[in-house]
Amino acid sequence: MGVEESREPRGAIRSTLAAATRDYGPAISSALTVEGLGLPKVATLLVKRAGKSVVFTSDRSKVDLLQAFFVLLAYDKWDRASPIAVTLSQIKNLGTGQFAVLRYMLHGARWYAVRHGFDEAAEELTPAAFQPDGYRPLILDGTSLRRPLDHPVRRANVGLDPDRPNDAFVESARPSPFLLDLAEMATMWGYGGSKEWPVERLEAERERLERAMKELPGMEPLA
């Protein structure tokens, strides 16, 4: 993900994330139940893995949560994603890379809400998504995107190059570059895009990524 410059003392970052884990981690874990979701096998695995424990001081846990959250959005599980986003909006968002995952999820929820006409929900999440005032992430030009459909190595990694089967990730890891790009693009969209990635291109690429991701083994929507 895009590197962001730390502007906060390390102790303040750690204590804020620890407090977020204590105050909000259990509620988010509870919201990540897979019962009744009707997701395909790998998508279910990703949500279930994130729901085991939400620890904001752990980069692994945050990435697991990010991927599960964007799975919920991609499969139109707004009733599960929305409460998580509202909970995340209660966490003080500092201007450092350790909080990037929180911002990505808030912007992902806002993007989904705007597309579906949930204007009140988008408005509710806006203040938290743009914390702190004046902050701009260093990802807006799109250079940190993984581009799994266009980058030759990453096409092979997600199993799209039949001539390089040995380079393919295990099936449970193949959605990762799609989900991580969807997350970064949500924040790019939130800040109005860029010259390289205007909003129209972001929207088209989001549709392209979600469609291709749902064709991966274990990610095909259930009938």
Stockholm file with secondary structure:
# STOCKHOLM 1.0

chainA/1-223         MGVEESREPRGAIRSTLAAATRDYGPAISSALTVEGLGLPKVATLLVKRAGKSVVFTSDRSKVDLLQAFFVLLAYDKWDRASPIAVTLSQIKNLGTGQFAVLRYMLHGARWYAVRHGFDEAAEELTPAAFQPDGYRPLILDGTSLRRPLDHPVRRANVGLDPDRPNDAFVESARPSPFLLDLAEMATMWGYGGSKEWPVERLEAERERLERAMKELPGMEPLA
#=GR chainA/1-223 SS CCCCCCCSCHHHHHHHHHHHHHHHHHHHHHHTCCTTTCCCHHHHHHHHHHHTCCCTTCHHHHHHHHHHHHHHHHTTCHHHHHHHHHHHTTSCCCSSGGGHHHHHHHHHHHHHHHHTTCHHHHHHHHHHHTCSTTCCCTTTTCTTCCCTTTSHHHHHHTTCCTTCGGGCCCGGGTTHHHHHHHHHHHHHHHTTCCSSSCHHHHHHHHHHHHHHHTTSTTTSCCC
#=GC SS_cons         CCCCCCCSCHHHHHHHHHHHHHHHHHHHHHHTCCTTTCCCHHHHHHHHHHHTCCCTTCHHHHHHHHHHHHHHHHTTCHHHHHHHHHHHTTSCCCSSGGGHHHHHHHHHHHHHHHHTTCHHHHHHHHHHHTCSTTCCCTTTTCTTCCCTTTSHHHHHHTTCCTTCGGGCCCGGGTTHHHHHHHHHHHHHHHTTCCSSSCHHHHHHHHHHHHHHHTTSTTTSCCC
//
